[in-house]
């Protein structure tokens, strides 16, 4: 495949100010070309169980439909008042009939109107090159076309309302490239 010959792998390590790895950080590569290649992803679930959202952070491309199944023993009232997507699913059990489509880029905070300690985040991106860091603070983004990108990283341990960190990244036509992102304000 000719496309693969002009693509590389990007290995990213995300750390806090002390250099400790940050698990669950959203990492994504932005460019005009990445925006043009971005398509809605397959349907995603953010489940409520044990009075928590699982997963805590979800990264999806713009236009992706997200379901919020309640697999808990109590009813929940899921909502977001975030500017990128405002919605409310009033008290329910089971799975609501209609998923929520996240149609604008940015970060949406999710909550439960009944259980104030429940919180989760949707990171909505305009790129096919995205994911979450593992427990090691690392993520590998495969098949990234050569070019200039903005490497962005965000973690829920950042202060409320903090934007994703942004730094330039040049991706080579082949091989592997490493990058490190230090999120100085993030608490693990």
N, CA, C and O of each residue as an XYZ file, in Angstrom:
752
protein
N       0.848     -1.179      0.000
C       0.000      0.000      0.000
C       0.891      1.238      0.000
O       1.744      1.390      0.874
N       0.697      2.118     -0.970
C       1.539      3.303     -1.117
C       1.412      4.242      0.069
O       2.388      4.877      0.470
N       0.211      4.334      0.633
C      -0.031      5.224      1.764
C       0.852      4.855      2.951
O       1.420      5.736      3.596
N       0.972      3.557      3.245
C       1.754      3.102      4.393
C       3.231      3.444      4.245
O       3.930      3.621      5.243
N       3.720      3.539      2.989
C       5.125      3.867      2.773
C       5.442      5.301      3.176
O       6.603      5.632      3.419
N       4.437      6.144      3.249
C       4.625      7.543      3.621
C       4.035      7.844      5.001
O       3.644      8.977      5.283
N       3.975      6.838      5.842
C       3.411      7.007      7.183
C       4.397      6.470      8.210
O       5.184      5.566      7.930
N       4.336      7.038      9.386
C       5.191      6.606     10.478
C       4.388      6.290     11.713
O       3.165      6.426     11.728
N       5.077      5.870     12.740
C       4.473      5.590     14.035
C       4.945      6.660     15.007
O       6.127      7.003     15.043
N       4.014      7.183     15.791
C       4.352      8.198     16.783
C       4.141      7.595     18.168
O       3.030      7.196     18.518
N       5.217      7.533     18.950
C       5.164      7.041     20.332
C       5.219      8.243     21.257
O       6.169      9.025     21.213
N       4.193      8.393     22.100
C       4.097      9.565     22.971
C       4.113      9.114     24.432
O       3.424      8.167     24.812
N       4.904      9.803     25.231
C       4.924      9.613     26.688
C       4.373     10.885     27.306
O       4.852     11.980     27.011
N       3.364     10.744     28.166
C       2.779     11.883     28.869
C       3.107     11.755     30.347
O       2.844     10.723     30.964
N       3.693     12.829     30.920
C       4.079     12.825     32.330
C       3.494     14.043     33.040
O       3.029     14.994     32.413
N       3.534     13.978     34.379
C       3.176     15.149     35.177
C       4.432     16.000     35.372
O       5.474     15.706     34.786
N       4.344     17.032     36.175
C       5.466     17.952     36.384
C       6.693     17.256     36.965
O       7.824     17.665     36.703
N       6.468     16.200     37.759
C       7.579     15.472     38.388
C       8.164     14.403     37.466
O       9.101     13.705     37.854
N       7.632     14.265     36.263
C       8.123     13.264     35.331
C       7.499     11.891     35.511
O       7.953     10.922     34.903
N       6.453     11.792     36.346
C       5.766     10.511     36.539
C       4.745     10.309     35.420
O       4.072     11.261     35.023
N       4.621      9.083     34.906
C       3.695      8.818     33.801
C       2.243      9.094     34.197
O       1.827      8.833     35.326
N       1.478      9.634     33.228
C       0.058      9.903     33.443
C      -0.773      8.931     32.600
O      -0.778      9.005     31.371
N      -1.467      8.029     33.273
C      -2.382      7.121     32.590
C      -3.672      7.870     32.272
O      -4.045      8.803     32.983
N      -4.346      7.464     31.209
C      -5.654      8.034     30.886
C      -5.609      9.440     30.325
O      -6.599     10.167     30.399
N      -4.468      9.835     29.761
C      -4.383     11.143     29.107
C      -4.830     10.996     27.655
O      -4.441     10.046     26.975
N      -5.640     11.927     27.187
C      -6.050     11.954     25.784
C      -4.912     12.562     24.976
O      -4.385     13.618     25.325
N      -4.540     11.891     23.897
C      -3.467     12.358     23.013
C      -4.025     12.346     21.594
O      -4.657     11.377     21.175
N      -3.784     13.438     20.853
C      -4.262     13.478     19.471
C      -3.389     14.404     18.636
O      -2.783     15.348     19.142
N      -3.343     14.104     17.336
C      -2.542     14.873     16.393
C      -3.478     15.648     15.469
O      -4.343     15.067     14.815
N      -3.293     16.967     15.426
C      -4.146     17.807     14.589
C      -3.372     18.400     13.424
O      -2.206     18.768     13.566
N      -4.023     18.491     12.276
C      -3.511     19.189     11.106
C      -4.689     19.382     10.157
O      -5.755     18.798     10.354
N      -4.494     20.194      9.138
C      -5.548     20.396      8.148
C      -5.856     19.068      7.454
O      -7.018     18.756      7.193
N      -4.814     18.287      7.155
C      -4.994     16.995      6.492
C      -5.690     15.987      7.418
O      -6.536     15.213      6.971
N      -5.336     16.000      8.692
C      -5.985     15.088      9.654
C      -7.462     15.435      9.790
O      -8.302     14.541      9.885
N      -7.782     16.720      9.800
C      -9.187     17.153      9.896
C      -9.966     16.624      8.687
O     -11.089     16.140      8.833
N      -9.363     16.718      7.483
C     -10.031     16.244      6.269
C     -10.217     14.719      6.290
O     -11.183     14.209      5.722
N      -9.304     13.993      6.939
C      -9.377     12.526      6.989
C     -10.251     12.009      8.134
O     -10.543     10.814      8.196
N     -10.665     12.889      9.030
C     -11.442     12.470     10.201
C     -12.865     12.084      9.800
O     -13.515     12.764      9.007
N     -13.325     10.978     10.368
C     -14.688     10.491     10.146
C     -15.254     10.054     11.494
O     -14.497      9.694     12.396
N     -16.586     10.083     11.641
C     -17.152      9.575     12.889
C     -16.700      8.143     13.144
O     -16.588      7.342     12.216
N     -16.443      7.833     14.400
C     -16.024      6.490     14.763
C     -17.215      5.583     14.972
O     -18.361      6.033     14.930
N     -16.949      4.297     15.197
C     -18.046      3.380     15.524
C     -18.674      3.791     16.852
O     -18.044      4.466     17.666
N     -19.910      3.381     17.059
C     -20.631      3.723     18.287
C     -19.819      3.334     19.518
O     -19.138      2.308     19.531
N     -19.901      4.162     20.543
C     -19.131      3.996     21.780
C     -20.107      3.947     22.952
O     -21.191      4.526     22.888
N     -19.724      3.263     24.011
C     -20.518      3.242     25.242
C     -19.733      3.855     26.392
O     -18.540      3.594     26.553
N     -20.408      4.670     27.187
C     -19.909      5.126     28.480
C     -20.919      4.573     29.479
O     -22.054      5.041     29.563
N     -20.487      3.576     30.228
C     -21.363      2.796     31.093
C     -21.383      3.373     32.502
O     -20.377      3.899     32.978
N     -22.522      3.274     33.162
C     -22.592      3.609     34.580
C     -22.714      2.308     35.365
O     -23.636      1.517     35.165
N     -21.751      2.115     36.264
C     -21.738      0.932     37.108
C     -21.036      1.302     38.416
O     -20.051      2.041     38.405
N     -21.531      0.799     39.522
C     -20.986      1.105     40.854
C     -20.924      2.617     41.092
O     -19.991      3.131     41.711
N     -21.931      3.303     40.589
C     -22.047      4.767     40.730
C     -20.827      5.495     40.194
O     -20.354      6.473     40.773
N     -20.325      4.984     39.060
C     -19.200      5.599     38.362
C     -19.435      5.474     36.861
O     -20.137      4.573     36.401
N     -18.832      6.397     36.103
C     -18.790      6.260     34.654
C     -17.570      5.425     34.296
O     -16.505      5.582     34.893
N     -17.729      4.542     33.325
C     -16.605      3.762     32.820
C     -16.664      3.774     31.308
O     -17.672      3.349     30.744
N     -15.644      4.236     30.634
C     -14.388      4.754     31.158
C     -14.517      6.188     31.668
O     -15.508      6.874     31.414
N     -13.505      6.609     32.379
C     -13.462      7.957     32.932
C     -13.265      8.995     31.831
O     -13.877     10.063     31.861
N     -12.404      8.677     30.854
C     -12.131      9.557     29.713
C     -12.344      8.751     28.446
O     -11.873      7.620     28.331
N     -13.058      9.342     27.494
C     -13.294      8.716     26.199
C     -12.899      9.713     25.123
O     -13.281     10.881     25.188
N     -12.133      9.261     24.131
C     -11.754     10.111     23.004
C     -12.477      9.598     21.769
O     -12.384      8.417     21.435
N     -13.205     10.492     21.087
C     -13.946     10.119     19.884
C     -13.788     11.198     18.816
O     -13.614     12.372     19.142
N     -13.848     10.806     17.535
C     -13.883     11.810     16.477
C     -15.250     12.500     16.434
O     -16.258     11.930     16.852
N     -15.268     13.720     15.929
C     -16.513     14.467     15.761
C     -17.509     13.604     14.977
O     -17.146     12.941     14.005
N     -18.770     13.626     15.418
C     -19.837     12.894     14.745
C     -20.087     11.512     15.290
O     -20.977     10.816     14.803
N     -19.328     11.087     16.289
C     -19.480      9.752     16.862
C     -20.672      9.709     17.808
O     -20.882     10.622     18.606
N     -21.453      8.625     17.706
C     -22.608      8.408     18.582
C     -22.153      7.681     19.846
O     -21.399      6.711     19.779
N     -22.621      8.162     20.998
C     -22.235      7.584     22.288
C     -23.504      7.189     23.043
O     -24.413      8.001     23.214
N     -23.556      5.929     23.492
C     -24.660      5.439     24.316
C     -24.238      5.457     25.772
O     -23.056      5.332     26.090
N     -25.211      5.613     26.650
C     -24.949      5.698     28.082
C     -25.760      4.635     28.828
O     -26.697      4.977     29.548
N     -25.413      3.344     28.667
C     -26.158      2.303     29.358
C     -25.964      2.375     30.876
O     -24.856      2.577     31.372
N     -27.058      2.206     31.582
C     -27.031      2.182     33.046
C     -27.059      0.718     33.464
O     -28.097      0.062     33.376
N     -25.922      0.209     33.918
C     -25.830     -1.176     34.386
C     -25.691     -1.202     35.908
O     -25.162     -2.148     36.490
N     -26.177     -0.146     36.520
C     -26.084      0.015     37.957
C     -27.365     -0.485     38.616
O     -28.335     -0.824     37.939
N     -27.353     -0.526     39.934
C     -28.537     -0.960     40.683
C     -29.443      0.221     41.034
O     -30.477      0.039     41.675
N     -29.063      1.422     40.620
C     -29.859      2.630     40.873
C     -30.056      3.389     39.567
O     -29.353      3.151     38.586
N     -31.025      4.308     39.569
C     -31.266      5.130     38.383
C     -30.266      6.286     38.340
O     -29.810      6.774     39.375
N     -29.936      6.711     37.119
C     -29.038      7.847     36.925
C     -29.689      8.892     36.033
O     -30.649      8.608     35.317
N     -29.161     10.084     36.088
C     -29.635     11.228     35.301
C     -28.379     11.864     34.696
O     -27.776     12.756     35.293
N     -27.992     11.395     33.505
C     -26.738     11.807     32.870
C     -26.943     13.134     32.139
O     -27.965     13.348     31.486
N     -25.947     14.024     32.262
C     -26.049     15.322     31.601
C     -24.665     15.877     31.271
O     -23.645     15.428     31.793
N     -24.673     16.869     30.385
C     -23.496     17.698     30.127
C     -23.995     19.108     29.851
O     -24.894     19.314     29.037
N     -23.401     20.071     30.538
C     -23.697     21.471     30.282
C     -22.530     22.134     29.556
O     -22.474     23.359     29.445
N     -21.597     21.316     29.061
C     -20.416     21.830     28.364
C     -20.826     22.483     27.043
O     -21.735     22.000     26.369
N     -20.161     23.575     26.674
C     -20.526     24.273     25.436
C     -20.478     23.407     24.177
O     -21.242     23.649     23.243
N     -19.593     22.396     24.130
C     -19.501     21.604     22.895
C     -20.678     20.654     22.723
O     -20.992     20.274     21.596
N     -21.340     20.258     23.816
C     -22.494     19.371     23.718
C     -23.293     19.429     25.007
O     -22.873     18.916     26.044
N     -24.449     20.064     24.919
C     -25.363     20.111     26.063
C     -26.435     19.060     25.824
O     -27.051     19.018     24.759
N     -26.653     18.210     26.825
C     -27.708     17.205     26.735
C     -28.083     16.754     28.138
O     -27.375     17.008     29.112
N     -29.217     16.079     28.203
C     -29.711     15.563     29.470
C     -30.487     14.281     29.202
O     -31.383     14.257     28.358
N     -30.145     13.216     29.919
C     -30.906     11.970     29.867
C     -31.472     11.794     31.265
O     -30.769     11.388     32.191
N     -32.753     12.106     31.402
C     -33.378     12.113     32.735
C     -33.422     10.716     33.333
O     -33.218      9.724     32.634
N     -33.690     10.646     34.631
C     -33.666      9.385     35.396
C     -34.057      8.172     34.565
O     -35.135      8.127     33.973
N     -33.158      7.186     34.531
C     -33.433      6.003     33.725
C     -32.633      4.804     34.231
O     -31.673      4.933     34.992
N     -33.072      3.637     33.774
C     -32.332      2.385     33.929
C     -32.210      1.790     32.536
O     -32.933      2.199     31.628
N     -31.321      0.844     32.353
C     -31.153      0.238     31.027
C     -30.390      1.161     30.095
O     -29.546      1.943     30.532
N     -30.693      1.065     28.803
C     -30.012      1.874     27.797
C     -31.014      2.786     27.111
O     -32.010      2.305     26.572
N     -30.774      4.098     27.118
C     -31.679      5.009     26.416
C     -31.759      4.644     24.934
O     -30.789      4.158     24.352
N     -32.920      4.880     24.333
C     -33.161      4.497     22.939
C     -32.231      5.214     21.972
O     -31.738      4.597     21.027
N     -31.983      6.490     22.182
C     -31.176      7.266     21.235
C     -29.808      7.599     21.826
O     -29.724      8.120     22.937
N     -28.739      7.301     21.089
C     -27.418      7.720     21.556
C     -27.265      9.229     21.397
O     -28.065      9.877     20.723
N     -26.231      9.776     22.022
C     -25.911     11.195     21.909
C     -24.787     11.316     20.888
O     -23.761     10.645     21.009
N     -24.975     12.169     19.882
C     -23.952     12.383     18.858
C     -23.140     13.615     19.252
O     -23.686     14.705     19.418
N     -21.841     13.428     19.396
C     -20.943     14.526     19.754
C     -20.445     15.152     18.447
O     -19.556     14.615     17.786
N     -21.036     16.301     18.086
C     -20.833     16.880     16.765
C     -19.971     18.134     16.733
O     -19.902     18.801     15.700
N     -19.313     18.470     17.839
C     -18.390     19.609     17.883
C     -17.125     19.197     18.637
O     -17.205     18.444     19.607
N     -15.950     19.687     18.198
C     -14.716     19.330     18.897
C     -14.591     20.055     20.232
O     -15.131     21.146     20.415
N     -13.872     19.432     21.156
C     -13.628     20.033     22.463
C     -13.752     18.992     23.559
O     -13.727     17.789     23.299
N     -13.884     19.469     24.783
C     -13.968     18.585     25.945
C     -15.292     18.817     26.652
O     -15.621     19.940     27.034
N     -16.047     17.738     26.819
C     -17.339     17.806     27.512
C     -17.216     17.078     28.845
O     -16.704     15.961     28.909
N     -17.682     17.713     29.890
C     -17.732     17.090     31.217
C     -19.105     16.446     31.362
O     -20.126     17.069     31.069
N     -19.122     15.187     31.818
C     -20.361     14.464     32.057
C     -20.596     14.365     33.554
O     -19.651     14.265     34.336
N     -21.856     14.395     33.943
C     -22.188     14.239     35.344
C     -23.492     13.491     35.511
O     -24.182     13.183     34.539
N     -23.818     13.204     36.761
C     -25.099     12.598     37.110
C     -25.787     13.540     38.082
O     -25.218     13.902     39.112
N     -26.997     13.932     37.761
C     -27.742     14.887     38.569
C     -28.121     14.314     39.942
O     -28.462     15.067     40.855
N     -28.064     13.013     40.086
C     -28.433     12.355     41.344
C     -27.203     12.082     42.205
O     -27.269     12.166     43.431
N     -26.084     11.755     41.566
C     -24.855     11.387     42.277
C     -23.765     12.393     41.923
O     -23.106     12.257     40.892
N     -23.575     13.385     42.760
C     -22.663     14.496     42.486
C     -21.208     14.082     42.321
O     -20.433     14.812     41.702
N     -20.819     12.935     42.855
C     -19.414     12.519     42.751
C     -19.110     11.843     41.413
O     -17.946     11.587     41.105
N     -20.130     11.554     40.623
C     -19.919     10.916     39.322
C     -19.494     11.971     38.301
O     -20.174     12.979     38.113
N     -18.371     11.726     37.651
C     -17.906     12.615     36.581
C     -17.122     11.796     35.570
O     -16.483     10.802     35.912
N     -17.183     12.231     34.319
C     -16.402     11.633     33.240
C     -16.205     12.713     32.181
O     -16.825     13.775     32.243
N     -15.342     12.434     31.214
C     -15.022     13.422     30.195
C     -15.054     12.783     28.820
O     -14.591     11.658     28.632
N     -15.612     13.523     27.851
C     -15.575     13.165     26.433
C     -14.631     14.148     25.762
O     -14.854     15.357     25.818
N     -13.583     13.644     25.129
C     -12.667     14.479     24.368
C     -13.001     14.219     22.903
O     -12.765     13.126     22.388
N     -13.553     15.233     22.234
C     -14.044     15.099     20.867
C     -13.044     15.784     19.937
O     -12.775     16.977     20.071
N     -12.497     15.014     18.991
C     -11.373     15.479     18.174
C     -11.712     15.462     16.683
O     -12.637     14.776     16.248
N     -10.948     16.227     15.918
C     -11.090     16.264     14.464
C      -9.857     15.636     13.810
O      -9.144     16.279     13.039
N      -9.630     14.375     14.137
C      -8.469     13.659     13.615
C      -8.661     12.157     13.803
O      -9.283     11.723     14.773
N      -8.127     11.366     12.872
C      -8.168      9.920     13.088
C      -7.022      9.427     13.970
O      -6.966      8.243     14.304
N      -6.108     10.322     14.350
C      -4.919      9.951     15.124
C      -5.113     10.369     16.579
O      -4.806     11.499     16.959
N      -5.630      9.436     17.392
C      -5.966      9.774     18.778
C      -6.022      8.523     19.642
O      -6.069      7.404     19.131
N      -6.015      8.724     20.953
C      -6.171      7.626     21.892
C      -5.864      8.068     23.304
O      -5.665      9.252     23.574
N      -5.826      7.089     24.211
C      -5.547      7.325     25.631
C      -4.255      6.642     26.031
O      -3.942      5.556     25.544
N      -3.505      7.279     26.919
C      -2.275      6.665     27.409
C      -2.593      5.490     28.336
O      -3.602      5.480     29.040
N      -1.706      4.514     28.310
C      -1.803      3.336     29.175
C      -1.278      3.686     30.570
O      -0.920      4.835     30.830
N      -1.232      2.706     31.456
C      -0.726      2.909     32.818
C       0.710      3.422     32.817
O       1.143      4.067     33.772
N       1.444      3.137     31.753
C       2.833      3.582     31.619
C       2.950      5.036     31.168
O       4.054      5.574     31.086
N       1.802      5.679     30.872
C       1.808      7.045     30.358
C       2.095      7.101     28.875
O       2.289      8.184     28.324
N       2.127      5.948     28.215
C       2.508      5.881     26.799
C       1.327      5.517     25.900
O       0.380      4.848     26.311
N       1.425      5.982     24.669
C       0.495      5.595     23.612
C       1.273      5.566     22.304
O       2.171      6.379     22.084
N       0.921      4.626     21.444
C       1.492      4.554     20.105
C       0.390      4.850     19.103
O      -0.656      4.201     19.106
N       0.633      5.836     18.245
C      -0.301      6.194     17.182
C       0.289      5.665     15.871
O       1.290      6.201     15.396
N      -0.311      4.622     15.273
C       0.249      4.016     14.059
C      -0.229      4.726     12.786
O      -1.213      5.465     12.800
N       0.480      4.485     11.706
C       0.067      4.927     10.371
C      -0.255      6.411     10.289
O      -1.277      6.802      9.724
N       0.616      7.231     10.850
C       0.430      8.678     10.792
C       1.148      9.188      9.539
O       2.366      9.047      9.432
N       0.406      9.783      8.584
C       1.051     10.303      7.372
C       2.094     11.360      7.720
O       1.937     12.114      8.680
N       3.153     11.401      6.931
C       4.216     12.394      7.123
C       3.627     13.791      7.037
O       2.712     14.047      6.255
N       4.166     14.697      7.857
C       3.717     16.078      7.801
C       3.852     16.782      9.128
O       4.338     16.221     10.110
N       3.405     18.036      9.135
C       3.446     18.874     10.335
C       2.125     18.751     11.083
O       1.052     18.850     10.489
N       2.216     18.533     12.396
C       1.041     18.351     13.246
C       1.154     19.228     14.483
O       2.220     19.750     14.810
N       0.024     19.371     15.157
C      -0.019     19.898     16.513
C      -0.288     18.687     17.393
O      -1.348     18.071     17.288
N       0.656     18.337     18.258
C       0.478     17.251     19.216
C      -0.254     17.848     20.409
O       0.233     18.778     21.051
N      -1.433     17.300     20.695
C      -2.249     17.814     21.789
C      -2.398     16.725     22.845
O      -2.498     15.544     22.513
N      -2.414     17.119     24.114
C      -2.592     16.167     25.217
C      -3.407     16.833     26.310
O      -3.221     18.011     26.615
N      -4.322     16.055     26.901
C      -5.190     16.562     27.964
C      -5.410     15.430     28.965
O      -5.462     14.257     28.595
N      -5.539     15.804     30.240
C      -5.754     14.826     31.312
C      -6.786     15.398     32.284
O      -6.796     16.605     32.524
N      -7.666     14.542     32.855
C      -8.671     15.055     33.789
C      -8.075     15.633     35.073
O      -8.777     16.307     35.827
N      -6.791     15.378     35.331
C      -6.128     15.956     36.501
C      -5.705     17.400     36.303
O      -5.215     18.035     37.237
N      -5.890     17.934     35.083
C      -5.611     19.353     34.851
C      -6.678     20.198     35.542
O      -7.773     19.705     35.814
N      -6.376     21.454     35.827
C      -7.400     22.308     36.445
C      -8.653     22.382     35.566
O      -8.548     22.334     34.340
N      -9.837     22.498     36.178
C     -11.079     22.576     35.397
C     -11.007     23.676     34.335
O     -10.582     24.799     34.604
N     -11.433     23.318     33.129
C     -11.444     24.267     32.023
C     -10.123     24.413     31.290
O     -10.043     25.139     30.300
N      -9.081     23.730     31.763
C      -7.770     23.835     31.106
C      -7.848     23.214     29.714
O      -8.424     22.139     29.547
N      -7.273     23.884     28.712
C      -7.268     23.310     27.361
C      -6.204     22.221     27.247
O      -5.358     22.059     28.127
N      -6.266     21.491     26.157
C      -5.234     20.493     25.885
C      -3.915     21.206     25.603
O      -3.882     22.231     24.923
N      -2.834     20.651     26.134
C      -1.502     21.181     25.842
C      -1.251     21.028     24.352
O      -1.711     20.063     23.741
N      -0.538     21.955     23.772
C      -0.351     21.997     22.327
C       1.124     22.229     22.027
O       1.710     23.200     22.505
N       1.729     21.336     21.233
C       3.119     21.527     20.819
C       3.282     21.023     19.391
O       2.571     20.109     18.973
N       4.224     21.617     18.628
C       4.417     21.175     17.239
C       5.090     19.804     17.188
O       5.849     19.429     18.082
N       4.790     19.070     16.117
C       5.411     17.770     15.900
C       5.521     17.542     14.399
O       4.530     17.651     13.676
N       6.706     17.229     13.938
C       6.942     16.886     12.537
C       7.066     15.372     12.455
O       7.928     14.782     13.106
N       6.206     14.736     11.657
C       6.222     13.286     11.513
C       6.955     12.925     10.226
O       6.646     13.447      9.155
N       7.932     12.020     10.346
C       8.727     11.573      9.201
C       7.919     10.603      8.338
O       6.900     10.070      8.775
N       8.385     10.384      7.113
C       7.674      9.555      6.143
C       7.634      8.078      6.522
O       6.764      7.351      6.040
N       8.543      7.617      7.365
C       8.513      6.217      7.784
C       9.273      6.075      9.090
O       9.951      7.002      9.534
N       9.154      4.924      9.688
C       9.844      4.680     10.951
C       9.020      5.120     12.144
O       7.823      5.386     12.038
N       9.691      5.189     13.279
C       9.032      5.522     14.538
C       9.605      6.822     15.080
O      10.800      7.092     14.962
N       8.757      7.594     15.657
C       9.165      8.870     16.228
C       8.657      8.954     17.662
O       7.527      8.557     17.946
N       9.477      9.462     18.556
C       9.096      9.577     19.966
C       8.873     11.044     20.320
O       9.547     11.938     19.808
N       7.908     11.264     21.210
C       7.641     12.611     21.723
C       7.266     12.480     23.191
O       6.676     11.485     23.610
N       7.616     13.498     23.960
C       7.245     13.543     25.376
C       6.441     14.804     25.613
O       6.773     15.875     25.105
N       5.374     14.661     26.395
C       4.516     15.779     26.763
C       4.508     15.853     28.277
O       4.211     14.867     28.951
N       4.835     17.022     28.814
C       4.799     17.223     30.265
C       3.590     18.105     30.584
O       3.546     19.276     30.205
N       2.617     17.531     31.282
C       1.416     18.273     31.703
C       1.663     18.764     33.120
O       1.281     18.111     34.091
N       2.308     19.923     33.229
C       2.779     20.439     34.509
C       1.668     20.638     35.529
O       1.905     20.468     36.725
N       0.461     20.994     35.093
C      -0.612     21.259     36.047
C      -1.454     20.055     36.390
O      -2.421     20.185     37.141
N      -1.120     18.875     35.864
C      -1.967     17.694     36.050
C      -1.628     16.939     37.324
O      -0.461     16.685     37.622
N      -2.655     16.590     38.060
C      -2.512     15.733     39.229
C      -2.906     14.328     38.818
O      -3.950     14.158     38.189
N      -2.111     13.301     39.150
C      -2.450     11.925     38.734
C      -3.734     11.410     39.345
O      -4.131     10.275     39.080
